[in-house]
Amino acid sequence: MIEAGGIRLDLTATRDFLTEAELDSLAAPVATAVRELEEGTSPGAEFLGWLDLPDRITDTELERIETEAARVRGFAQTWVVVGIGGSYLGSRAVIDAMGGPDADAPEILFSGTGLCSAALDQVLRRVADRDFGICIISKSGTTLEPALAFRLLRAELNRSVGAAEAARRITAITDASRGALRTLADDEGYRTFVVPDDVGGRFSVLTPVGLLPLAVAGVDIRALVQGARDMRRACSGTRLQGNPAHLYAATRHALYGKGFNTEVSSTFHSRLGLVQEWWKQLFGESEGKGGQGIFPASTVFTTDLHSLGQYIQDGRRELQETFLVVRKSVPEVVVPLDADGRDLDGLDYLAGQPLDAINWKAYEGTRNAHLAGGVPCTTIELDEVTPANLGGLIYMFEKAVAVSGRLLGVNPFDQPGVEAYKQEMFRLLGKPTR
């Protein structure tokens, strides 16, 4: 087990499937991949801004974000973040992991994440007759899902408070100088923040894309950034051993080479489900190319032990599992003695134990059972969920997927397959060509 930045990586339960020599054989390819990233010679090098981003974020930038967050908190009962994919998923995951917006924050809704009329109608009904604002996140301003949602929400805001006040209540996070949204923002006088050219959407949590919604929610963005900085230092250099990002990347890649081509992220913490969703986008979009890649899936235990747990235990032996676990959640929740002394449910043997301790034993028992059933298991452990630990986890996963993608021989920073559905959809919709 190695520890870095408040996060522990335990590979013990992979050793029955992967020898130390097999893992060490990847040290040289990992070092080559890291050098490509650091020297800017890897495919997709124009999107490597995330690599040193934690150390490039300045106090001035953080102060500007915090100032805008305070302004929003001053007028909004509800704040709607409009974006899709990496434009919303990271911030939503961190907010959910932290237990939602703090008591003084506005209600935060997310829209533009799909084309379901029921979902958008629910948001429109919620903001009707409420003081609300909009944060539109789009580099181009023409991505169909958020563009449609923004058009409808902007119309509702104009109807509610008038065009001039609506413009004051809209914040745009977009390109620095071009695109439809930049043009509209400049014309209408929206407050704006920039999506960096060299940071792709799924790597953008530590840009204004993620930091502004988090600041509005009351998350300590300085602690989040510091956690990422600490993890960046822990993941520096080209070494394999002792580097959590490189070891995680190499382990999952080596297991993939042995036929374990689906990775299941399993957590016992209910608030980490959206972190898993962000992880799935990060790894799925980065690696799934050219007929290659580990398929990312997720489960939240113990709930899913009563459904997908059966498959993981006894289904096809092509799964590797990565547990994302937390030692301490709400330690004051303790099992009481049965009030009437009858112990009909047979649970008095647990009396006095924190639910966290019971949940931890459930994790250990599940890992042991899955390992015995032929599933190699990696564990990523946090003492507790804090902004700093989440910042470290985000950076570790970003570095790991970049290395893992290069081990596969793919460009981890593009997503050509995403365009396929768009082309067919627009053809069916009769979109005019320009």
Secondary structure, DSSP 8 states (H G I E B T S, - for coil): -EEETTEEEE-GGGTTTS-HHHHHTTHHHHHHHHHHHHHT-STTGGG-TTTTHHHH--HHHHHHHHHHHHHHHHH-SEEEEE--GGGTHHHHHHHHHTTSS-TTS-EEEEE-SS--HHHHHHHHHHHTTS-EEEEEE-SSS--HHHHHHHHHHHHHHHHHH-HHHHHHTEEEEE-SS-SHHHHHHHHHT-EEEE--TTS-GGG-TTSHHHHHHHHHHT--HHHHHHHHHHHHHHT-SS-STT-HHHHHHHHHHHHHHTT--EEEEEES-GGGHHHHHHHHHHHHHHH--TT---EEEEEETTGGGGTHHHHHHHS-S-EEEEEEEES-S-TT-B----TTS--TTS-GGGTT-BHHHHHHHHHHHHHHHHHHTT--EEEEEESS--HHHHHHHHHHHHHHHHHHHHHHTS-TT--TTHHHHHHHHHHHHT----
